[in-house]
Amino acid sequence: MIGGILLGFGHKIERLGYQSYLKDQELAATIQMINLRERIEGEVMSRVLSISELAAVISAHPTITQDEYARRTASLIANNPDIISVVAAPDLVVTLVSPIAGNEKVIGLNYRENADQWPQVQAAMRNSDGLMTGPVDLVQGGRGLILRKPVMLDSADATGAPQIWGILSMVINFDAFLKNLKISQVDERYDILIREVSEGAATGQIMLGDVSLLEDMPIMIDFRFPFGHWQLAAVTEGGWPTQRPNFEGRWIFRISMIAILMVGTRLIMQLAQKHKIAESRLSNGIEALDHAFVMFGSNGKIVLHNSKYAQMHNMTKETLTNTTYRDLVTDSVHKGLVPEAIGNEQHWVDNWIDGRGFGHYVTEQHLSDGRIIRTSDKRMPDGSIVGLRIDVSDLKNAQLAAEAANRAKTDFMGVLSHELRTPLTVILGQVRLARNINRLPAPQSLEKAIKAHPETEAEMTPLVDGVWAQIGMMMNMAERSGNHLMTLINEVLDFAKIDSGNLTVDLQPVEVATLVATTVDQLRPLVENKGLSFNIDVQDAQIEADAKRIQQVLINLISNATKFTEEGEVGLRVEALPKVVTFTVYDTGIGIPESEVQQVFEPFHQVDSSASRRHNGTGLGLAISRDIAIAHGGNISLKSEIGKGSAFQLTLPRLDIADVPTGGRASLAAG
């Protein structure tokens, strides 16, 4: 019986599904036909507009010659390959034809004497907007559409009515017209009927398709043309589907599900037994927890707990059984164990238990013996509450100590970021704007004023251009210095990210020569403006690295070398060894004492106070550089001699040609 009910229900679902599927098919067909209508209307109205323009030309020049007529229609025919000919018949006798080749026989045709065409010509003459007829068999072969348009003169006849000059006829290759509309693509999925709907009649001239299509309840789309009313009808190819796809498969699935349901009913009894076993295992698992666990029912009474919970509250199992959740919460609040409830105890209890406490509540209870218990209570949708009590005394004390130590650094980073980056960003923005000062309104007004006086323009223009160039050069120098300052600020922020493990490197194959060239071009003005020689010696190789981060390291090393060198040279030497690539940045500067060689890589370390006063810096650049090198599988070392200079060597693994680079990401953490 259950199987029969389910089969009947499945049949109803299938019927509703079929109706929905049919509606979807009709909607999809409607969208396709609307798109087709838009294309047809666009093409037809394009031809109507063209022949109307030609009619206007003839109306203005009624004595137009064949040569002039051919010139007027040449571009129209060239731009519309489906147009076979455009014929003009003054006084309804064809005298003008374009193109003439292939259409010679039509010259001299008197429409009044042509029984086949005279009715259509008369109908077109009655409608000032013209008339389109077809498809008709053409003398030249194939089928064609004929668009006719009467030509009216500006003058009136003796009765005051508009004077008729004659008629224009445009012959369109019907098959080419359909091809241009891409009808064949629609025909692959739909059966289509395009017909003219005459006033007061059910059917009219058939443009495309078979009128029997109307018997299949097609979707109907109307065309509205100046010369008449067309209608587009369509159904899916072969008619509307009688059932949804995969009809048999769905019924096989339904029958299979019914069979499974029948088998499942039998399994339920077996599962009930297993449920009892699972409850026992759950109880044993809760008892084995290292933390106190409790569950309260929707009535607020304990339904499950482990022995650690009873020990934490110094209660026996029997006492807990008769204790409600409200009792326990109220007792903890009035003992002052819930810090946020102190001074507002009863309101806090009512707020949590009786209404707005729905959800997950976590607090820390500070016991009189110094222990800190993390209390986690979550109210379930059925009103029950699951609670967990964890002794976090040691963890909390360690956390508080770490937070206190880290808070000063966090505040420093926040102040540095806000107080330095914000104004510096504004400064750099103004510098970049001033670098192109000649594009600003005031300079442009000056240039216009100079051009307004031709007698001085030749003399003043070079001087003004020189001013703009000098300002641009000065702004370039200012921007470089600002970018350097931004780099110092970013060093502090990068170190904060490294310290928290949030800075990553994106490893990709990198050409050493390209990386070095980009870095050197950026720093050459800094070195040479100080009067130092900048020597570069590069052996090209390929490494797997984050190009931006390696550039950051090289910029830091070269900038430091320049900063601490007053005369002589700064250089970068790159050597491609069998397994590694070394980047050695050397200088002839003040040098570093041997006792400081290892400490220079420590965060915020300065070699000596006098150097700190003479050379500004954060003391983080080398620490960041070292961590970036380590994240790439490399390292940085230092050799230095007081008064003779220093040499920092960055070592990175070389990427062999036979290796297949896969790319990857690595996190940086302060070492």
Secondary structure per residue as TSV (DSSP state, phi and psi in degrees):
chain	resnum	aa	ss	phi	psi
A	1	M	-	360.0	-44.7
A	2	I	H	-61.2	-39.4
A	3	G	H	-61.9	-41.1
A	4	G	H	-64.7	-41.5
A	5	I	H	-61.5	-42.0
A	6	L	H	-67.1	-36.4
A	7	L	H	-65.4	-42.6
A	8	G	H	-63.0	-40.4
A	9	F	H	-63.8	-38.4
A	10	G	H	-64.9	-38.2
A	11	H	H	-63.5	-40.9
A	12	K	H	-63.6	-42.9
A	13	I	H	-62.5	-41.1
A	14	E	H	-63.8	-39.2
A	15	R	H	-65.8	-44.5
A	16	L	H	-64.5	-37.7
A	17	G	H	-64.8	-38.5
A	18	Y	H	-64.4	-42.4
A	19	Q	H	-62.6	-39.9
A	20	S	H	-66.0	-40.3
A	21	Y	H	-63.9	-41.0
A	22	L	H	-64.1	-40.3
A	23	K	H	-62.3	-38.8
A	24	D	H	-63.9	-40.2
A	25	Q	H	-64.1	-42.4
A	26	E	H	-65.0	-39.5
A	27	L	H	-64.8	-43.8
A	28	A	H	-62.5	-41.3
A	29	A	H	-64.3	-40.3
A	30	T	H	-60.9	-43.4
A	31	I	H	-62.9	-43.2
A	32	Q	H	-62.5	-42.9
A	33	M	H	-70.9	-32.4
A	34	I	H	-64.6	-41.7
A	35	N	H	-62.7	-40.6
A	36	L	H	-65.1	-41.9
A	37	R	H	-59.6	-41.5
A	38	E	H	-61.8	-40.1
A	39	R	H	-67.1	-43.2
A	40	I	H	-64.4	-46.7
A	41	E	H	-60.6	-39.4
A	42	G	H	-63.3	-44.9
A	43	E	H	-67.2	-44.6
A	44	V	H	-65.1	-45.5
A	45	M	H	-67.2	-27.5
A	46	S	H	-63.6	-41.7
A	47	R	H	-69.4	-40.3
A	48	V	H	-61.1	-43.1
A	49	L	H	-63.5	-40.1
A	50	S	H	-64.3	-46.6
A	51	I	H	-71.0	-28.8
A	52	S	H	-68.0	-39.8
A	53	E	H	-63.0	-40.8
A	54	L	H	-65.9	-38.2
A	55	A	H	-63.8	-37.4
A	56	A	H	-65.9	-38.1
A	57	V	H	-63.0	-46.3
A	58	I	H	-66.8	-37.6
A	59	S	H	-59.9	-36.5
A	60	A	H	-79.6	-26.3
A	61	H	-	-129.9	73.5
A	62	P	T	-65.6	-17.7
A	63	T	T	-96.1	25.3
A	64	I	-	-56.8	139.0
A	65	T	-	-91.5	169.1
A	66	Q	H	-61.9	-42.6
A	67	D	H	-63.0	-45.8
A	68	E	H	-64.5	-38.5
A	69	Y	H	-62.9	-41.8
A	70	A	H	-64.7	-39.8
A	71	R	H	-66.6	-39.0
A	72	R	H	-65.2	-31.9
A	73	T	H	-99.3	-5.2
A	74	A	H	-61.7	-49.2
A	75	S	H	-66.8	-34.6
A	76	L	H	-61.4	-46.2
A	77	I	H	-69.6	-38.2
A	78	A	H	-65.2	-38.1
A	79	N	H	-81.7	-12.3
A	80	N	-	-130.6	84.5
A	81	P	T	-59.7	-19.4
A	82	D	T	-80.2	-6.2
A	83	I	E	-80.4	119.6
A	84	I	E	-81.1	-45.1
A	85	S	E	-161.1	158.8
A	86	V	E	-126.2	117.2
A	87	V	E	-115.1	135.1
A	88	A	E	-115.8	131.0
A	89	A	E	-125.3	89.6
A	90	P	E	-66.4	135.4
A	91	D	T	55.4	30.0
A	92	L	T	64.6	25.8
A	93	V	B	-123.9	122.9
A	94	V	-	-68.5	120.1
A	95	T	-	-128.6	-19.6
A	96	L	E	-119.5	127.6
A	97	V	E	-137.0	137.8
A	98	S	E	-144.5	124.4
A	99	P	S	-78.1	157.6
A	100	I	-	-75.5	-39.1
A	101	A	T	-59.2	124.6
A	102	G	T	87.8	-9.7
A	103	N	-	-123.7	22.0
A	104	E	G	-61.7	-34.6
A	105	K	G	-66.4	-22.1
A	106	V	G	-80.2	-17.3
A	107	I	T	-64.4	131.2
A	108	G	T	91.4	-1.7
A	109	L	-	-65.8	126.0
A	110	N	B	-101.4	111.2
A	111	Y	G	-62.4	-28.8
A	112	R	G	-65.9	-25.1
A	113	E	G	-99.0	0.4
A	114	N	-	-103.0	105.7
A	115	A	T	-64.6	-28.9
A	116	D	T	-74.2	-37.6
A	117	Q	T	-100.5	-19.8
A	118	W	H	-57.4	-42.4
A	119	P	H	-60.7	-42.4
A	120	Q	H	-66.4	-37.0
A	121	V	H	-64.5	-42.8
A	122	Q	H	-61.9	-42.8
A	123	A	H	-63.0	-39.5
A	124	A	H	-66.7	-36.8
A	125	M	H	-67.6	-31.8
A	126	R	H	-72.1	-26.3
A	127	N	S	-104.1	111.7
A	128	S	T	-62.3	-21.4
A	129	D	T	-83.1	-8.2
A	130	G	-	94.6	-167.9
A	131	L	E	-157.5	140.4
A	132	M	E	-114.3	129.6
A	133	T	E	-127.2	159.9
A	134	G	E	131.3	-177.8
A	135	P	E	-75.0	145.8
A	136	V	E	-125.1	155.4
A	137	D	E	-73.9	130.5
A	138	L	-	-95.9	150.2
A	139	V	T	-63.3	-33.3
A	140	Q	T	-75.1	-7.5
A	141	G	S	103.8	150.1
A	142	G	S	81.5	-169.5
A	143	R	E	-116.7	153.5
A	144	G	E	-145.1	155.6
A	145	L	E	-102.6	140.1
A	146	I	E	-119.2	118.8
A	147	L	E	-105.3	117.2
A	148	R	E	-112.6	143.9
A	149	K	E	-141.8	119.6
A	150	P	E	-70.0	145.9
A	151	V	E	-109.1	119.2
A	152	M	E	-105.9	139.4
A	153	L	E	-85.6	159.2
A	154	D	E	-69.4	-26.7
A	155	S	E	-84.4	161.5
A	156	A	E	-109.1	160.1
A	157	D	-	-83.7	-169.4
A	158	A	T	-63.9	-27.9
A	159	T	T	-86.8	-5.2
A	160	G	S	92.2	-2.6
A	161	A	S	-80.7	155.3
A	162	P	E	-58.4	139.4
A	163	Q	E	-87.0	129.3
A	164	I	E	-89.6	125.3
A	165	W	E	-80.9	-43.2
A	166	G	E	163.9	-147.6
A	167	I	E	-141.9	145.0
A	168	L	E	-105.0	142.1
A	169	S	E	-131.0	127.5
A	170	M	E	-111.8	121.5
A	171	V	E	-100.1	121.0
A	172	I	E	-113.9	131.8
A	173	N	E	-66.9	113.0
A	174	F	H	-64.2	-43.7
A	175	D	H	-65.6	-40.2
A	176	A	H	-66.9	-36.1
A	177	F	H	-61.2	-44.4
A	178	L	H	-66.3	-39.1
A	179	K	H	-63.7	-40.2
A	180	N	H	-64.1	-31.9
A	181	L	T	-81.9	-5.4
A	182	K	T	59.3	40.6
A	183	I	H	-62.9	-33.4
A	184	S	H	-60.5	-33.4
A	185	Q	H	-66.4	-34.7
A	186	V	H	-75.8	-35.6
A	187	D	H	-61.1	-25.5
A	188	E	T	-65.4	-23.5
A	189	R	T	-117.4	-19.2
A	190	Y	E	-135.3	149.0
A	191	D	E	-92.5	130.9
A	192	I	E	-125.7	143.4
A	193	L	E	-130.7	126.9
A	194	I	E	-120.4	123.0
A	195	R	E	-139.6	159.6
A	196	E	E	-90.3	131.0
A	197	V	-	-101.5	109.7
A	198	S	-	-81.1	152.1
A	199	E	T	-64.5	127.5
A	200	G	T	78.7	6.3
A	201	A	-	-126.5	151.3
A	202	A	S	-76.3	-34.2
A	203	T	-	-132.7	160.2
A	204	G	-	-138.0	-152.5
A	205	Q	-	-67.3	131.9
A	206	I	E	-85.9	119.1
A	207	M	E	-86.8	-38.8
A	208	L	E	-158.2	137.3
A	209	G	S	96.4	-169.8
A	210	D	-	-118.7	132.5
A	211	V	G	-65.7	-18.0
A	212	S	G	-64.8	-15.6
A	213	L	G	-59.6	-25.3
A	214	L	G	-65.3	-18.7
A	215	E	G	-76.1	-13.4
A	216	D	G	-96.0	18.4
A	217	M	-	52.9	58.9
A	218	P	-	-75.4	166.7
A	219	I	E	-76.5	146.2
A	220	M	E	-121.3	128.7
A	221	I	E	-124.4	129.8
A	222	D	E	-96.1	144.8
A	223	F	E	-107.8	141.7
A	224	R	E	-122.5	104.8
A	225	F	E	-109.2	157.6
A	226	P	T	-59.5	-28.9
A	227	F	T	-97.9	-1.3
A	228	G	E	165.2	-173.5
A	229	H	E	-122.5	118.4
A	230	W	E	-108.5	163.4
A	231	Q	E	-139.7	138.3
A	232	L	E	-113.7	125.0
A	233	A	E	-120.4	144.6
A	234	A	E	-154.3	145.5
A	235	V	E	-134.9	165.7
A	236	T	E	-64.5	154.4
A	237	E	T	-55.4	125.9
A	238	G	T	82.6	3.1
A	239	G	S	104.1	167.7
A	240	W	S	-64.9	144.0
A	241	P	-	-64.7	144.9
A	242	T	S	-90.9	-10.1
A	243	Q	S	-159.2	163.2
A	244	R	-	-72.0	156.0
A	245	P	T	-61.0	153.1
A	246	N	T	58.7	38.8
A	247	F	H	-59.4	-48.4
A	248	E	H	-65.3	-39.7
A	249	G	H	-61.9	-39.7
A	250	R	H	-66.1	-39.0
A	251	W	H	-68.2	-36.9
A	252	I	H	-61.7	-39.9
A	253	F	H	-64.8	-42.7
A	254	R	H	-63.6	-45.0
A	255	I	H	-63.3	-38.5
A	256	S	H	-64.2	-39.9
A	257	M	H	-67.1	-36.4
A	258	I	H	-63.4	-42.4
A	259	A	H	-63.5	-40.9
A	260	I	H	-64.1	-39.6
A	261	L	H	-61.9	-40.4
A	262	M	H	-64.8	-40.3
A	263	V	H	-69.3	-37.1
A	264	G	H	-63.7	-34.4
A	265	T	H	-58.1	-38.0
A	266	R	H	-69.3	-33.9
A	267	L	H	-72.8	-22.3
A	268	I	H	-58.7	-40.6
A	269	M	H	-63.2	-37.7
A	270	Q	H	-69.2	-36.3
A	271	L	H	-67.3	-32.9
A	272	A	H	-59.8	-40.0
A	273	Q	H	-66.9	-41.1
A	274	K	H	-66.0	-28.7
A	275	H	H	-63.3	-38.7
A	276	K	H	-63.3	-40.3
A	277	I	H	-65.0	-39.9
A	278	A	H	-63.5	-37.7
A	279	E	H	-62.2	-39.1
A	280	S	H	-66.2	-41.8
A	281	R	H	-66.2	-36.6
A	282	L	H	-63.6	-43.4
A	283	S	H	-61.7	-41.6
A	284	N	H	-67.0	-38.6
A	285	G	H	-66.2	-40.5
A	286	I	H	-64.3	-38.6
A	287	E	H	-64.8	-29.5
A	288	A	T	-82.4	-5.8
A	289	L	-	-63.4	147.3
A	290	D	S	-78.3	-11.0
A	291	H	S	-116.6	163.9
A	292	A	E	-78.4	131.8
A	293	F	E	-126.6	143.0
A	294	V	E	-150.5	148.7
A	295	M	E	-133.8	130.5
A	296	F	E	-107.8	140.9
A	297	G	-	-76.2	176.5
A	298	S	T	-64.0	-19.4
A	299	N	T	-86.8	1.9
A	300	G	S	88.2	0.5
A	301	K	B	-98.5	153.1
A	302	I	E	-69.1	131.0
A	303	V	E	-112.4	-20.2
A	304	L	E	-157.6	136.5
A	305	H	E	-160.8	164.7
A	306	N	-	-108.2	173.0
A	307	S	H	-66.5	-29.7
A	308	K	H	-64.8	-30.8
A	309	Y	H	-68.2	-41.7
A	310	A	H	-64.4	-39.5
A	311	Q	H	-65.2	-39.6
A	312	M	H	-64.0	-33.2
A	313	H	T	-97.9	3.2
A	314	N	T	53.9	45.1
A	315	M	-	-126.6	152.9
A	316	T	-	-85.2	166.9
A	317	K	H	-60.4	-39.6
A	318	E	H	-66.8	-39.2
A	319	T	H	-65.5	-42.1
A	320	L	H	-64.3	-33.6
A	321	T	H	-60.2	-34.6
A	322	N	T	-97.0	8.6
A	323	T	-	-102.7	134.3
A	324	T	B	-94.9	167.4
A	325	Y	H	-63.1	-38.9
A	326	R	H	-61.9	-40.4
A	327	D	H	-60.9	-45.4
A	328	L	H	-67.3	-43.1
A	329	V	H	-65.0	-43.9
A	330	T	H	-62.4	-40.8
A	331	D	H	-63.0	-44.1
A	332	S	H	-65.5	-39.6
A	333	V	H	-67.0	-45.3
A	334	H	H	-71.8	-19.3
A	335	K	T	-82.5	-3.1
A	336	G	T	77.9	21.7
A	337	L	-	-82.8	-14.1
A	338	V	S	-109.6	102.7
A	339	P	G	-57.0	-41.5
A	340	E	G	-72.6	-11.7
A	341	A	G	-96.3	-5.9
A	342	I	T	-63.8	129.4
A	343	G	T	88.0	-8.4
A	344	N	-	-146.4	43.8
A	345	E	H	-61.5	-54.2
A	346	Q	H	-65.4	-41.7
A	347	H	H	-62.3	-39.2
A	348	W	H	-64.1	-44.6
A	349	V	H	-61.9	-46.9
A	350	D	H	-63.5	-40.1
A	351	N	H	-64.3	-40.8
A	352	W	H	-76.3	-43.7
A	353	I	H	-85.4	-41.2
A	354	D	H	-92.4	-9.0
A	355	G	S	-161.9	-81.9
A	356	R	T	-82.3	8.8
A	357	G	T	-86.9	17.7
A	358	F	-	-69.4	125.8
A	359	G	S	132.0	-143.6
A	360	H	E	-114.4	124.2
A	361	Y	E	-120.7	127.9
A	362	V	E	-128.4	131.5
A	363	T	E	-146.0	171.3
A	364	E	E	-119.9	127.0
A	365	Q	E	-102.2	124.6
A	366	H	E	-98.1	105.4
A	367	L	-	-77.5	162.3
A	368	S	T	-66.2	-24.5
A	369	D	T	-85.9	7.9
A	370	G	S	94.6	-9.4
A	371	R	-	-73.9	151.1
A	372	I	E	-118.3	119.6
A	373	I	E	-109.7	121.4
A	374	R	E	-83.4	119.7
A	375	T	E	-105.1	124.2
A	376	S	E	-125.2	113.2
A	377	D	E	-120.6	129.5
A	378	K	E	-126.0	122.1
A	379	R	E	-85.8	128.2
A	380	M	-	-89.3	162.4
A	381	P	T	-56.3	-29.6
A	382	D	T	-83.8	5.0
A	383	G	S	94.0	-10.6
A	384	S	-	-74.9	162.9
A	385	I	E	-130.3	131.0
A	386	V	E	-109.2	127.0
A	387	G	E	-124.7	147.9
A	388	L	E	-135.5	133.7
A	389	R	E	-120.3	120.4
A	390	I	E	-124.9	131.5
A	391	D	E	-81.2	108.7
A	392	V	-	-114.8	27.9
A	393	S	H	-58.4	-53.6
A	394	D	H	-65.1	-44.0
A	395	L	H	-63.8	-41.0
A	396	K	H	-67.1	-41.4
A	397	N	H	-63.6	-41.4
A	398	A	H	-66.0	-38.5
A	399	Q	H	-65.0	-43.2
A	400	L	H	-62.2	-39.3
A	401	A	H	-66.0	-42.1
A	402	A	H	-67.2	-39.2
A	403	E	H	-65.5	-38.8
A	404	A	H	-64.7	-41.1
A	405	A	H	-68.8	-32.0
A	406	N	H	-87.5	-18.3
A	407	R	H	-64.7	-39.1
A	408	A	H	-62.9	-42.9
A	409	K	H	-65.3	-40.5
A	410	T	H	-63.2	-43.3
A	411	D	H	-62.2	-41.0
A	412	F	H	-61.4	-45.0
A	413	M	H	-62.4	-41.6
A	414	G	H	-65.2	-43.9
A	415	V	H	-64.3	-43.5
A	416	L	H	-60.9	-44.7
A	417	S	I	-62.8	-45.6
A	418	H	I	-74.4	-46.4
A	419	E	I	-76.7	-24.2
A	420	L	I	-104.3	-46.7
A	421	R	I	-66.1	-41.6
A	422	T	H	-62.4	-54.9
A	423	P	H	-66.0	-33.7
A	424	L	H	-65.9	-37.3
A	425	T	H	-62.2	-40.8
A	426	V	H	-64.1	-43.5
A	427	I	H	-60.4	-47.6
A	428	L	H	-62.8	-36.7
A	429	G	H	-63.3	-42.5
A	430	Q	H	-67.6	-37.4
A	431	V	H	-63.0	-44.9
A	432	R	H	-64.5	-33.5
A	433	L	H	-68.6	-42.2
A	434	A	H	-70.2	-23.0
A	435	R	H	-62.7	-28.3
A	436	N	T	-113.3	51.8
A	437	I	G	-63.2	-28.7
A	438	N	G	-67.1	-9.8
A	439	R	G	-93.4	-5.6
A	440	L	S	-78.6	159.6
A	441	P	H	-58.9	-44.7
A	442	A	H	-63.7	-50.3
A	443	P	H	-60.1	-38.2
A	444	Q	H	-65.1	-35.6
A	445	S	H	-64.4	-38.8
A	446	L	H	-61.5	-44.9
A	447	E	H	-63.9	-39.6
A	448	K	H	-63.7	-38.2
A	449	A	H	-65.1	-38.6
A	450	I	H	-65.5	-43.0
A	451	K	H	-67.4	-20.2
A	452	A	T	-74.5	-11.4
A	453	H	-	-121.5	83.0
A	454	P	H	-56.0	-26.6
A	455	E	H	-68.9	-22.5
A	456	T	H	-116.9	-2.1
A	457	E	H	-60.8	-45.3
A	458	A	H	-61.6	-33.2
A	459	E	H	-81.5	-38.3
A	460	M	H	-82.4	-33.9
A	461	T	H	-56.8	-48.7
A	462	P	H	-60.3	-36.4
A	463	L	H	-66.1	-43.6
A	464	V	H	-64.9	-42.1
A	465	D	H	-60.7	-37.1
A	466	G	H	-64.5	-38.7
A	467	V	H	-62.0	-47.1
A	468	W	H	-60.1	-41.6
A	469	A	H	-64.2	-42.3
A	470	Q	H	-66.0	-41.9
A	471	I	H	-62.1	-42.3
A	472	G	H	-60.6	-41.2
A	473	M	H	-64.2	-42.4
A	474	M	H	-64.5	-39.4
A	475	M	H	-68.0	-34.0
A	476	N	H	-60.9	-44.0
A	477	M	H	-64.2	-41.7
A	478	A	H	-64.6	-38.2
A	479	E	H	-66.5	-39.5
A	480	R	H	-62.2	-42.0
A	481	S	H	-66.1	-40.6
A	482	G	H	-63.2	-41.0
A	483	N	H	-63.7	-36.5
A	484	H	H	-63.9	-42.4
A	485	L	H	-64.1	-39.2
A	486	M	H	-62.7	-34.3
A	487	T	H	-62.3	-42.1
A	488	L	H	-61.0	-42.1
A	489	I	H	-65.0	-43.3
A	490	N	H	-63.7	-28.5
A	491	E	H	-60.8	-43.0
A	492	V	H	-62.8	-43.4
A	493	L	H	-69.3	-38.4
A	494	D	H	-61.5	-40.9
A	495	F	H	-63.4	-37.7
A	496	A	H	-62.2	-40.7
A	497	K	H	-65.6	-42.4
A	498	I	H	-62.9	-41.4
A	499	D	H	-62.3	-31.4
A	500	S	H	-94.7	-0.4
A	501	G	T	75.6	22.3
A	502	N	-	-103.0	-3.4
A	503	L	E	-93.3	129.4
A	504	T	E	-121.1	158.8
A	505	V	E	-117.4	140.9
A	506	D	E	-104.9	103.0
A	507	L	E	-82.6	123.4
A	508	Q	E	-142.9	156.2
A	509	P	E	-60.5	132.1
A	510	V	E	-133.6	134.4
A	511	E	E	-82.1	124.4
A	512	V	H	-62.5	-42.9
A	513	A	H	-60.6	-41.9
A	514	T	H	-65.7	-43.2
A	515	L	H	-62.2	-44.9
A	516	V	H	-67.0	-41.2
A	517	A	H	-59.9	-43.4
A	518	T	H	-62.8	-41.3
A	519	T	H	-67.7	-45.3
A	520	V	H	-63.2	-41.9
A	521	D	H	-60.6	-34.2
A	522	Q	H	-73.1	-34.7
A	523	L	H	-100.5	-11.9
A	524	R	H	-56.0	-45.2
A	525	P	H	-59.9	-36.0
A	526	L	H	-62.5	-43.1
A	527	V	H	-72.9	-51.7
A	528	E	H	-70.0	-30.6
A	529	N	T	-65.6	-18.4
A	530	K	T	-89.9	-0.3
A	531	G	T	83.1	18.4
A	532	L	-	-99.9	151.6
A	533	S	E	-78.5	140.8
A	534	F	E	-119.3	101.3
A	535	N	E	-102.2	128.5
A	536	I	E	-123.8	128.1
A	537	D	E	-135.4	110.9
A	538	V	E	-124.3	127.2
A	539	Q	-	-100.5	120.4
A	540	D	-	-71.3	146.1
A	541	A	-	-162.8	-180.0
A	542	Q	E	-124.5	134.0
A	543	I	E	-126.2	161.3
A	544	E	E	-103.4	108.4
A	545	A	E	-155.8	169.5
A	546	D	-	-91.4	105.3
A	547	A	H	-56.2	-42.5
A	548	K	H	-64.4	-38.7
A	549	R	H	-71.4	-38.6
A	550	I	H	-67.6	-39.1
A	551	Q	H	-60.5	-38.7
A	552	Q	H	-59.1	-41.9
A	553	V	H	-65.1	-48.0
A	554	L	H	-64.0	-40.5
A	555	I	H	-61.2	-41.2
A	556	N	H	-64.7	-44.6
A	557	L	H	-66.7	-44.7
A	558	I	H	-68.8	-39.7
A	559	S	H	-62.4	-42.0
A	560	N	H	-63.3	-43.1
A	561	A	H	-60.8	-41.8
A	562	T	H	-67.1	-40.0
A	563	K	H	-61.5	-39.1
A	564	F	T	-102.0	18.7
A	565	T	-	-123.5	122.0
A	566	E	S	-94.9	-29.1
A	567	E	S	-152.4	158.6
A	568	G	S	108.1	-124.2
A	569	E	E	-145.6	159.5
A	570	V	E	-128.2	136.4
A	571	G	E	-140.7	159.7
A	572	L	E	-131.2	122.0
A	573	R	E	-121.2	123.3
A	574	V	E	-113.6	123.2
A	575	E	E	-119.0	130.5
A	576	A	E	-97.2	98.8
A	577	L	-	-88.9	170.7
A	578	P	S	-57.0	-38.9
A	579	K	S	-112.4	-22.4
A	580	V	E	-135.6	164.9
A	581	V	E	-119.8	128.4
A	582	T	E	-108.5	136.2
A	583	F	E	-114.9	108.5
A	584	T	E	-106.3	117.8
A	585	V	E	-104.8	116.7
A	586	Y	E	-123.9	160.2
A	587	D	E	-151.8	171.8
A	588	T	-	-113.3	40.2
A	589	G	S	-87.8	-152.4
A	590	I	S	-76.7	-19.4
A	591	G	-	80.4	171.9
A	592	I	-	-129.9	134.2
A	593	P	-	-60.8	148.9
A	594	E	G	-60.1	-33.3
A	595	S	G	-68.4	-17.3
A	596	E	G	-101.8	-3.3
A	597	V	T	-58.5	-44.9
A	598	Q	T	-79.3	-29.8
A	599	Q	G	-76.4	-18.0
A	600	V	G	-64.4	-19.3
A	601	F	G	-89.6	2.8
A	602	E	S	-85.7	144.4
A	603	P	T	-59.3	138.5
A	604	F	T	64.7	16.4
A	605	H	-	-88.1	133.4
A	606	Q	-	-117.0	142.5
A	607	V	S	-62.0	-46.1
A	608	D	-	-156.1	161.8
A	609	S	H	-65.8	-35.1
A	610	S	H	-65.6	-39.7
A	611	A	H	-63.9	-35.1
A	612	S	H	-64.9	-38.6
A	613	R	H	-71.5	-36.5
A	614	R	H	-79.9	-32.0
A	615	H	S	-127.8	108.4
A	616	N	-	-68.2	147.4
A	617	G	-	176.4	164.6
A	618	T	-	-90.6	-18.7
A	619	G	S	75.9	15.1
A	620	L	-	-110.5	-16.6
A	621	G	H	-57.5	-46.9
A	622	L	H	-70.9	-34.4
A	623	A	H	-64.2	-43.4
A	624	I	H	-65.1	-43.3
A	625	S	H	-60.3	-42.2
A	626	R	H	-62.1	-44.2
A	627	D	H	-66.3	-36.6
A	628	I	H	-64.5	-43.1
A	629	A	H	-61.4	-43.7
A	630	I	H	-63.9	-38.7
A	631	A	H	-64.0	-23.8
A	632	H	T	-89.3	2.6
A	633	G	T	83.1	18.7
A	634	G	-	-122.4	-156.1
A	635	N	E	-163.9	171.7
A	636	I	E	-128.2	133.7
A	637	S	E	-125.7	165.0
A	638	L	E	-137.2	135.2
A	639	K	E	-126.1	132.7
A	640	S	E	-152.0	154.5
A	641	E	E	-141.5	129.9
A	642	I	T	-58.6	129.7
A	643	G	T	82.0	-9.9
A	644	K	T	-116.4	-17.9
A	645	G	E	122.4	-178.4
A	646	S	E	-135.7	158.9
A	647	A	E	-140.1	111.6
A	648	F	E	-95.7	130.9
A	649	Q	E	-119.3	117.1
A	650	L	E	-94.8	123.7
A	651	T	E	-113.7	125.9
A	652	L	E	-129.4	145.3
A	653	P	E	-61.6	140.6
A	654	R	B	-86.8	142.5
A	655	L	-	-93.1	110.5
A	656	D	-	-66.7	151.4
A	657	I	T	-62.1	-32.3
A	658	A	T	-76.3	-15.3
A	659	D	-	-69.8	149.6
A	660	V	-	-107.3	99.4
A	661	P	-	-66.1	134.3
A	662	T	-	-110.8	-12.9
A	663	G	-	74.8	167.8
A	664	G	E	170.0	179.5
A	665	R	E	-130.4	146.3
A	666	A	E	-137.0	143.1
A	667	S	E	-91.5	146.8
A	668	L	E	-106.2	136.5
A	669	A	-	-133.5	145.1
A	670	A	-	-60.8	134.1
A	671	G	-	-100.7	360.0
